[in-house]
Amino acid sequence: MDQYVTEQSGMCEAGRDFPLPALLDNAPMVLVFLAVLTAFAGCSRTDDRNSTPVTQRAPDQAFSSGIRNVAIVPNPMARATPLAVLIEKHGVEGEPSSYRYQWFVNKIAVQGATASSFDPSTLHRGDRVHVVVTRSDVKGEGAVFESSSVTVPNAPPVIRSVALEQEITSAGSRLLARVEAFDADQDDIQFQFRWLRNDKVVLEGAESTVVLSELAQSDIVAVEAIPYDHDGAGKSLRAAPLVVGNNPPKILSVPMMMSSGELYEYAVRAEDPDGDPVSFELEGGPSGMTIDRAAGQVVWRPGAGLSGTHHVKIIAADGKGARAWQEFDVSVPTTPQSP
């Protein structure tokens, strides 16, 4: 083909200088002249062997839709923060458009997750999340974009409460830290404790119980608990301070047995050796049981059909960190069946 084009080009150049009168004098040369004109006409067209018809060119999807990129924010993600779709557009706005969303977890579409935001609080560590965005305009369904995935991070353990209890022994003050915590990934939780005397650290370690022999009357002690799972530490929490030498209340009353399956009442009575006012708390008990915080009156009306034995734990506190407790079981009597 290249040789043919070269020959045509030479003929084009020759045709420009061809002596027309001499051609007319010889009839056979007319045919040659016509051939030269045909070749010359072909040379006047631009060689487009390397061009592509417009109808065959694949348009850039992102540019034609006005979208440059689709991403998930925030990244890195946090379980307590909803995920959202960030659509980055080109500077020139095209036709008005709307978007449809579908969220995926581990490449599986989440049923009902078709909003522009997504709640990741129920996911597990290591889950991967991405979103597919479909653009629609006045002409109908348009371009489809898929974001990069984000990975659910570890959920650190969380301490709900820390309580400090004191017991006076011959060796000194025995202090116990009671911790309530949870981990969203159900990882095992370990604790480190930082024991403080008058707001200064005196002991650190994994023991939740310590005996401090050098405490003086009216010293203020506290404990700070730090939770750990296999990926790191969670936020620490400090218990309410406790005054050394303060004596805990004593619970003097004895719980009553339940005589009726309809109502249980028990008046808890306690005294504080230091004369401090005592408040009461129901730390454990069946559903519906209540206690008057100031008076200590326990009331429980079992639900219909409820039976069996139920464990109860009552706390008496003096407001200075000293506490006493009482534990007992309440059994719902079986209603005799009529003959």
C-alpha positions as CSV (number, residue, x, y, z in Angstrom):
1,M,0.0,0.0,0.0
2,D,2.8,2.4,0.8
3,Q,4.3,1.8,-2.6
4,Y,1.0,2.5,-4.2
5,V,0.6,5.8,-2.3
6,T,4.2,6.8,-3.3
7,E,3.5,6.1,-6.9
8,Q,0.3,8.1,-6.7
9,S,2.1,11.0,-5.2
10,G,4.6,10.9,-8.0
11,M,1.9,10.9,-10.5
12,C,0.3,13.9,-8.8
13,E,3.5,15.9,-9.2
14,A,3.8,14.8,-12.8
15,G,0.3,15.7,-13.6
16,R,0.8,19.3,-12.5
17,D,3.4,19.8,-15.3
18,F,1.9,17.5,-18.0
19,P,1.7,19.3,-21.5
20,L,-2.0,19.3,-22.3
21,P,-1.7,20.2,-26.0
22,A,0.5,17.3,-26.7
23,L,-1.9,15.0,-25.0
24,L,-4.8,16.1,-27.3
25,D,-2.8,15.4,-30.4
26,N,-2.7,11.8,-29.6
27,A,-5.9,10.0,-28.8
28,P,-4.4,7.1,-26.9
29,M,-2.8,9.6,-24.6
30,V,-6.3,10.9,-23.5
31,L,-6.8,7.7,-21.6
32,V,-3.5,8.3,-19.9
33,F,-4.5,11.8,-19.1
34,L,-7.7,10.7,-17.5
35,A,-5.8,8.2,-15.4
36,V,-3.5,11.0,-14.2
37,L,-6.5,13.2,-13.3
38,T,-8.0,10.4,-11.4
39,A,-4.8,9.8,-9.4
40,F,-4.4,13.6,-8.8
41,A,-7.9,13.8,-7.4
42,G,-7.1,10.9,-5.1
43,C,-4.0,12.7,-3.9
44,S,-6.1,15.8,-2.9
45,R,-7.8,13.8,-0.1
46,T,-6.2,13.7,3.3
47,D,-4.8,10.3,4.3
48,D,-7.0,9.3,7.4
49,R,-5.9,5.7,7.8
50,N,-5.0,6.4,11.5
51,S,-8.2,8.2,12.5
52,T,-11.3,6.6,14.1
53,P,-14.9,7.4,13.3
54,V,-16.6,9.4,16.1
55,T,-19.3,6.8,16.5
56,Q,-16.6,4.3,17.5
57,R,-14.9,6.4,20.2
58,A,-15.7,5.4,23.7
59,P,-16.6,8.6,25.7
60,D,-15.0,9.0,29.1
61,Q,-17.8,8.0,31.5
62,A,-16.7,10.1,34.4
63,F,-16.2,13.3,32.4
64,S,-19.5,12.9,30.5
65,S,-21.4,12.4,33.7
66,G,-19.8,15.3,35.5
67,I,-18.5,13.1,38.2
68,R,-14.8,12.8,38.9
69,N,-14.7,10.5,41.9
70,V,-16.9,8.7,44.5
71,A,-15.5,8.1,48.0
72,I,-16.6,7.2,51.5
73,V,-16.1,9.6,54.4
74,P,-14.8,9.6,57.0
75,N,-11.8,7.4,56.1
76,P,-10.4,5.9,58.3
77,M,-13.9,5.2,59.7
78,A,-15.2,5.2,63.2
79,R,-18.0,3.0,64.4
80,A,-19.8,5.8,66.2
81,T,-19.8,8.0,63.1
82,P,-22.2,7.3,60.2
83,L,-20.5,6.8,56.8
84,A,-21.4,9.2,54.0
85,V,-20.9,9.3,50.2
86,L,-18.6,12.1,48.9
87,I,-19.2,12.8,45.1
88,E,-16.4,14.9,43.6
89,K,-17.6,16.7,40.4
90,H,-15.9,18.4,37.5
91,G,-16.0,22.2,37.5
92,V,-18.6,22.5,34.8
93,E,-22.1,21.4,35.8
94,G,-24.0,19.4,33.3
95,E,-27.7,18.5,33.2
96,P,-29.6,18.2,36.5
97,S,-29.2,14.7,37.9
98,S,-30.0,12.5,40.9
99,Y,-28.2,9.6,42.5
100,R,-29.1,6.1,43.7
101,Y,-27.0,4.4,46.3
102,Q,-26.4,0.8,47.3
103,W,-24.1,-0.1,50.3
104,F,-22.2,-3.4,50.4
105,V,-20.5,-5.2,53.4
106,N,-17.9,-7.7,52.4
107,K,-19.1,-7.4,48.7
108,I,-22.7,-8.4,49.7
109,A,-25.5,-5.8,49.2
110,V,-27.1,-4.7,52.4
111,Q,-30.9,-4.9,52.2
112,G,-32.5,-1.5,52.6
113,A,-29.1,0.4,52.7
114,T,-30.0,2.7,49.8
115,A,-29.5,6.1,51.4
116,S,-26.5,8.5,51.0
117,S,-25.4,7.5,54.6
118,F,-24.8,4.2,56.3
119,D,-24.7,3.2,60.0
120,P,-21.6,1.0,60.7
121,S,-22.3,0.5,64.5
122,T,-23.4,-3.1,64.1
123,L,-20.4,-4.2,62.0
124,H,-17.5,-6.3,63.1
125,R,-13.8,-5.7,63.1
126,G,-12.3,-6.4,59.7
127,D,-15.6,-5.9,57.7
128,R,-15.1,-4.0,54.4
129,V,-17.7,-1.5,53.2
130,H,-18.1,0.1,49.8
131,V,-20.9,1.9,48.0
132,V,-22.1,1.9,44.4
133,V,-23.6,5.2,43.1
134,T,-25.8,5.3,40.0
135,R,-26.4,8.7,38.3
136,S,-29.7,9.5,36.6
137,D,-30.6,12.5,34.6
138,V,-33.4,13.7,32.3
139,K,-32.4,11.1,29.7
140,G,-32.7,8.2,32.2
141,E,-30.2,5.9,33.9
142,G,-26.7,7.0,33.6
143,A,-23.2,6.2,34.7
144,V,-22.4,3.8,37.6
145,F,-19.5,4.4,40.0
146,E,-18.1,2.2,42.8
147,S,-16.1,3.6,45.7
148,S,-13.0,2.1,47.2
149,S,-13.7,0.1,50.3
150,V,-13.1,1.1,53.9
151,T,-12.3,-1.4,56.7
152,V,-14.1,-1.5,60.1
153,P,-11.4,-0.9,62.8
154,N,-11.1,-2.5,66.2
155,A,-13.6,-1.3,68.8
156,P,-11.8,-0.6,72.0
157,P,-13.3,-1.8,75.3
158,V,-15.5,0.6,77.2
159,I,-15.8,0.9,81.0
160,R,-19.3,1.6,82.1
161,S,-18.6,2.0,85.8
162,V,-15.9,1.7,88.5
163,A,-16.8,1.4,92.1
164,L,-14.3,1.4,95.0
165,E,-15.1,-0.6,98.2
166,Q,-13.2,-0.6,101.5
167,E,-12.8,-3.1,104.2
168,I,-10.9,-2.5,107.4
169,T,-8.5,-5.4,108.3
170,S,-5.7,-5.9,110.8
171,A,-3.2,-5.4,108.0
172,G,-4.7,-2.1,106.9
173,S,-7.4,-0.9,104.5
174,R,-8.4,-3.5,101.9
175,L,-9.6,-1.8,98.8
176,L,-11.5,-3.5,96.0
177,A,-12.2,-2.0,92.5
178,R,-15.4,-3.3,90.9
179,V,-15.4,-2.7,87.2
180,E,-18.2,-3.1,84.6
181,A,-17.1,-3.0,81.0
182,F,-18.0,-4.3,77.5
183,D,-16.3,-4.8,74.1
184,A,-18.3,-4.5,70.9
185,D,-16.1,-7.2,69.3
186,Q,-16.6,-9.5,72.2
187,D,-12.8,-9.6,72.8
188,D,-11.4,-10.6,76.2
189,I,-10.9,-7.5,78.4
190,Q,-7.9,-7.0,80.7
191,F,-7.5,-4.2,83.1
192,Q,-4.7,-2.1,84.6
193,F,-5.4,-0.2,87.8
194,R,-3.8,3.0,89.0
195,W,-4.2,3.5,92.7
196,L,-4.1,7.0,94.1
197,R,-3.7,8.5,97.5
198,N,-4.5,12.2,97.9
199,D,-4.4,12.4,94.1
200,K,-0.9,10.9,93.8
201,V,-0.3,7.5,92.2
202,V,1.0,5.0,94.8
203,L,0.5,1.7,93.0
204,E,-0.1,0.4,89.5
205,G,-0.8,-3.1,88.2
206,A,-3.4,-5.7,87.2
207,E,-4.7,-6.4,90.7
208,S,-8.2,-5.2,91.4
209,T,-7.7,-5.7,95.2
210,V,-4.9,-4.0,97.3
211,V,-4.1,-3.6,100.9
212,L,-2.7,-0.2,101.8
213,S,-1.1,-0.2,105.3
214,E,0.2,3.3,105.4
215,L,-3.0,5.2,105.0
216,A,-3.8,7.8,107.6
217,Q,-7.2,8.9,108.9
218,S,-9.1,11.1,106.4
219,D,-6.8,10.2,103.5
220,I,-8.6,10.2,100.2
221,V,-8.0,7.2,97.9
222,A,-9.2,6.5,94.4
223,V,-8.6,4.0,91.6
224,E,-8.4,4.5,87.9
225,A,-9.1,1.5,85.6
226,I,-7.8,1.2,82.1
227,P,-9.3,-1.5,79.8
228,Y,-7.3,-3.4,77.1
229,D,-8.1,-5.8,74.3
230,H,-5.6,-7.5,72.0
231,D,-5.4,-4.3,69.8
232,G,-4.8,-1.7,72.5
233,A,-6.3,0.3,75.3
234,G,-9.7,1.9,75.7
235,K,-10.5,5.1,77.7
236,S,-9.8,5.0,81.4
237,L,-12.4,5.7,84.1
238,R,-11.8,6.8,87.7
239,A,-14.0,5.7,90.6
240,A,-15.5,8.2,93.0
241,P,-12.9,8.9,95.8
242,L,-13.2,7.2,99.2
243,V,-12.3,8.7,102.6
244,V,-10.0,6.4,104.6
245,G,-11.2,5.6,108.1
246,N,-14.8,6.1,107.2
247,N,-16.9,3.2,108.4
248,P,-19.4,1.5,106.1
249,P,-23.1,1.3,107.1
250,K,-24.5,-1.9,108.6
251,I,-27.7,-3.5,107.4
252,L,-29.6,-4.6,110.4
253,S,-32.9,-5.9,108.9
254,V,-33.5,-9.5,107.8
255,P,-35.4,-10.0,104.5
256,M,-38.9,-11.5,104.7
257,M,-40.1,-14.5,102.8
258,M,-42.7,-14.0,100.1
259,S,-46.1,-15.0,101.4
260,S,-48.2,-14.0,98.5
261,G,-47.6,-14.4,94.8
262,E,-49.1,-11.0,94.1
263,L,-46.9,-8.7,96.3
264,Y,-43.6,-8.6,98.0
265,E,-42.5,-5.9,100.5
266,Y,-39.4,-5.5,102.6
267,A,-38.3,-2.5,104.6
268,V,-34.5,-2.4,104.7
269,R,-33.0,-0.9,107.8
270,A,-29.4,0.3,108.1
271,E,-27.2,2.4,110.4
272,D,-23.9,4.2,109.9
273,P,-21.4,4.1,112.7
274,D,-20.2,7.6,111.8
275,G,-23.7,9.0,111.7
276,D,-23.6,9.6,107.9
277,P,-27.0,9.4,106.1
278,V,-27.5,6.1,104.3
279,S,-29.0,5.7,100.8
280,F,-30.2,2.4,99.2
281,E,-29.7,0.9,95.8
282,L,-31.1,-2.2,94.2
283,E,-28.0,-3.7,92.4
284,G,-29.8,-6.9,91.4
285,G,-33.3,-8.2,91.4
286,P,-36.2,-9.5,89.3
287,S,-37.9,-7.3,86.7
288,G,-40.3,-4.8,88.2
289,M,-38.7,-4.8,91.7
290,T,-38.0,-1.3,93.1
291,I,-36.4,0.3,96.2
292,D,-37.0,3.7,97.7
293,R,-33.5,5.3,97.7
294,A,-34.0,7.2,101.0
295,A,-36.4,4.9,102.9
296,G,-35.1,1.5,101.7
297,Q,-38.6,0.2,101.1
298,V,-38.6,-2.7,98.6
299,V,-41.7,-3.4,96.5
300,W,-42.3,-6.1,93.9
301,R,-45.4,-7.2,92.1
302,P,-44.6,-10.3,90.1
303,G,-46.1,-10.5,86.6
304,A,-48.8,-13.0,85.8
305,G,-47.5,-16.5,85.5
306,L,-44.1,-15.6,87.0
307,S,-42.7,-18.3,89.3
308,G,-39.4,-19.6,90.6
309,T,-36.6,-18.2,92.7
310,H,-35.1,-14.8,92.1
311,H,-31.8,-13.3,93.5
312,V,-31.7,-9.9,95.1
313,K,-28.8,-7.7,96.0
314,I,-29.3,-4.4,98.0
315,I,-26.6,-1.8,98.5
316,A,-26.4,0.6,101.5
317,A,-24.0,3.5,101.0
318,D,-23.0,6.5,103.2
319,G,-22.0,8.9,100.4
320,K,-18.3,8.8,101.2
321,G,-17.5,5.7,99.3
322,A,-18.2,3.1,102.1
323,R,-20.8,0.5,101.2
324,A,-22.5,-2.5,102.7
325,W,-24.6,-5.0,100.9
326,Q,-27.2,-7.7,101.5
327,E,-28.0,-10.7,99.2
328,F,-30.9,-13.1,99.4
329,D,-33.3,-15.1,97.3
330,V,-37.1,-14.5,96.9
331,S,-39.3,-17.4,95.8
332,V,-42.7,-16.9,94.3
333,P,-45.1,-19.2,96.1
334,T,-47.0,-21.6,93.9
335,T,-50.8,-20.9,93.8
336,P,-52.7,-23.9,94.9
337,Q,-54.9,-25.4,92.2
338,S,-58.6,-25.6,92.8
339,P,-60.0,-29.1,93.0
